[in-house]
Amino acid sequence: MFEKLDDVERRYESVSHLLGQPDVIANQDELQRLAKEYSELGKVVELYRRLLFNYLIGNEDMHLKNWSLITTHGKTELAPAYDCSSTTVALRALGRPANEIEETALPLSGKKKGLSRELWIDYLARERLQLNDKVINGILNDFSVAIPEWDHLINRSFLIRELQGLYREVVQSRLKSLDI
């Protein structure tokens, strides 16, 4: 897809299209291929940050079509994050039991539910993305520091009180699973 803004042509492509997977098929290789694309751009830390953010807010719909790259003047960068909503809250509000809801669209070591600190830190961050402890701890600390502001924003949101409480519950349970 192309866009022209201020006489500058920009090319947007979803990672699913770049990888030749126009249909969303959640398999073990997707995350690895996504990591390879972002690694080549030197953006693996941002990839991890975005994956963790989507897990924390309960967005299990962050499949490959929701990851994009922008090319401007021959330079390829990450597209701004989009489609970041708590699908867990939406599904729970519609009556779906929590144990039937996946926690991520992209499997971690073959799992989409019951994700743990070990999977997020040891498997994904250290083993797959090759992040060091200083980077990992910095990202976890950033999230920890941001939580009071998230709570404030949830309180100010358009959600009814019941769903605000559910949103807080999702975030808190995910933080607990990561020992944050």
C-alpha positions in Angstrom: 0.0 0.0 0.0 1.3 3.5 -0.8 0.5 6.8 0.8 1.6 10.3 -0.2 1.8 12.9 2.5 3.6 16.2 2.1 4.8 15.0 -1.3 6.6 12.1 0.4 5.7 8.7 -0.8 5.5 6.0 1.9 5.0 2.3 1.5 3.2 0.3 4.2 3.3 -3.5 4.3 2.0 -5.9 6.8 4.5 -8.4 8.0 2.1 -11.2 7.0 2.3 -10.0 3.4 6.0 -9.6 3.5 6.3 -13.2 4.8 4.0 -14.5 2.1 1.2 -15.3 4.6 -1.7 -13.1 3.6 -4.0 -15.3 5.6 -3.6 -15.3 9.4 -2.4 -18.7 10.4 -1.1 -18.8 13.9 1.8 -21.3 14.0 5.1 -21.6 15.9 7.1 -20.1 13.0 5.2 -16.8 12.9 6.9 -15.3 16.0 10.3 -16.5 14.8 9.8 -14.9 11.4 8.5 -11.7 12.9 11.6 -11.6 15.2 13.8 -12.0 12.1 12.2 -9.1 10.3 12.5 -6.8 13.3 16.0 -8.0 14.1 17.1 -7.0 10.6 15.8 -3.5 11.3 17.5 -3.4 14.7 14.1 -3.2 16.4 14.0 -6.4 18.4 13.7 -4.5 21.7 10.6 -2.6 20.4 9.2 -5.9 19.1 9.5 -7.4 22.6 8.1 -4.3 24.2 5.0 -4.4 21.9 4.5 -8.1 22.4 4.6 -7.7 26.2 2.3 -4.7 26.1 -0.3 -6.6 24.1 -0.1 -9.5 26.5 -0.5 -7.2 29.5 -3.6 -5.4 28.2 -5.2 -8.7 27.1 -4.9 -8.3 23.3 -4.7 -11.8 21.9 -5.5 -10.5 18.4 -2.1 -9.2 17.6 -1.5 -11.5 14.6 0.9 -10.9 11.8 -1.5 -8.6 9.9 -1.3 -6.2 12.8 2.5 -5.8 12.5 3.7 -3.5 9.7 6.7 -1.8 8.3 6.9 1.6 6.6 9.4 2.5 3.9 10.1 6.2 3.4 13.0 7.5 1.2 14.4 3.9 1.1 14.5 3.6 4.9 12.3 0.9 6.5 11.0 1.4 10.0 8.4 0.0 12.3 4.9 1.3 11.7 3.3 2.9 14.7 1.4 0.3 16.8 -2.2 -0.1 15.9 -5.2 -2.4 16.7 -4.1 -2.5 20.4 -7.2 -3.2 22.3 -8.2 -5.6 25.1 -9.9 -8.3 23.3 -9.9 -10.3 26.5 -12.1 -7.7 28.2 -14.4 -7.6 25.1 -14.8 -11.4 25.0 -15.3 -11.6 28.8 -18.0 -8.8 28.5 -19.7 -11.0 25.9 -19.8 -13.9 28.3 -16.8 -16.0 27.2 -15.2 -17.7 30.2 -11.6 -16.6 30.9 -10.3 -20.2 30.5 -11.5 -20.3 26.9 -9.6 -17.1 25.9 -6.2 -17.2 24.4 -3.5 -14.9 25.8 -1.6 -14.2 22.6 -2.1 -14.6 18.8 1.4 -15.7 18.3 2.4 -18.9 20.1 5.3 -18.9 22.6 6.9 -22.3 22.5 3.7 -23.7 21.1 1.5 -22.1 23.7 -1.2 -19.4 23.5 -2.6 -19.8 27.0 -1.2 -20.3 30.4 1.8 -18.2 29.6 4.4 -17.7 32.3 7.3 -15.5 33.2 9.6 -18.3 32.0 8.1 -18.3 28.5 8.2 -14.5 28.2 11.6 -13.9 29.8 13.7 -17.1 29.3 12.2 -18.4 26.1 11.2 -15.3 24.2 13.4 -12.5 25.4 16.7 -14.4 26.2 16.6 -17.4 23.9 14.7 -16.3 20.8 15.3 -12.5 20.8 18.8 -12.7 22.3 18.1 -9.8 24.7 20.4 -9.4 27.7 19.2 -9.0 31.3 19.8 -5.3 31.5 17.5 -4.7 28.5 14.9 -7.2 29.8 14.9 -5.7 33.3 14.7 -2.2 31.9 11.5 -3.1 29.9 9.9 -4.8 32.9 10.7 -1.8 35.1 9.2 0.6 32.5 6.0 -1.4 32.6 6.0 -1.5 36.4 6.5 2.3 36.6 3.7 2.9 34.0 1.0 0.8 35.8 -0.3 3.7 38.0 -0.9 5.8 34.9 -2.6 2.9 33.2 -4.9 2.6 36.2 -5.7 6.3 35.9 -6.4 6.0 32.2 -8.7 3.0 32.7 -10.6 5.1 35.3 -11.0 7.9 32.8 -11.9 5.6 29.9 -15.4 5.3 28.3 -15.8 1.8 29.8 -18.5 1.2 32.3 -17.2 0.6 35.9 -17.7 -3.2 35.6 -15.5 -3.4 32.5 -13.0 -1.0 34.0 -12.7 -3.4 36.9 -12.4 -6.3 34.5 -9.7 -4.5 32.6 -7.7 -3.9 35.8 -8.2 -7.5 36.7 -6.7 -8.6 33.4 -3.7 -6.3 33.7 -3.1 -7.3 37.3 -3.3 -11.0 36.6 -0.8 -10.7 33.7 1.6 -8.6 35.8 1.4 -11.2 38.5 2.2 -14.0 35.9 5.4 -12.0 35.0 6.2 -11.2 38.7 6.1 -7.5 38.0 
